[in-house]
Amino acid sequence: MKTLDSLGEDEYLYMLHHKKPIPLIDFAKEQNYQVIHSKDDKEQWHILISKNRDINLSDFLSLIK
């Protein structure tokens, strides 16, 4: 959560996790961050979070997966 607070307007947080981190996602949404997440075919969760709601996180997610 401290990492989210330190994000700049043109930055995003990317996480690869073995399970969906619901508390972090809920916190980010409550703080009005843009959040996108997806599970891949290896059961890994890809999570992207940004303060800047104009960044298209879907584009980044498609490049990562």
Secondary structure, DSSP 8 states (H G I E B T S, - for coil): -HHHHH--TT--EEEEESS--HHHHHHHHHTT-EEEEEE-TTS-EEEEEES-TTS-HHHHHHHH-
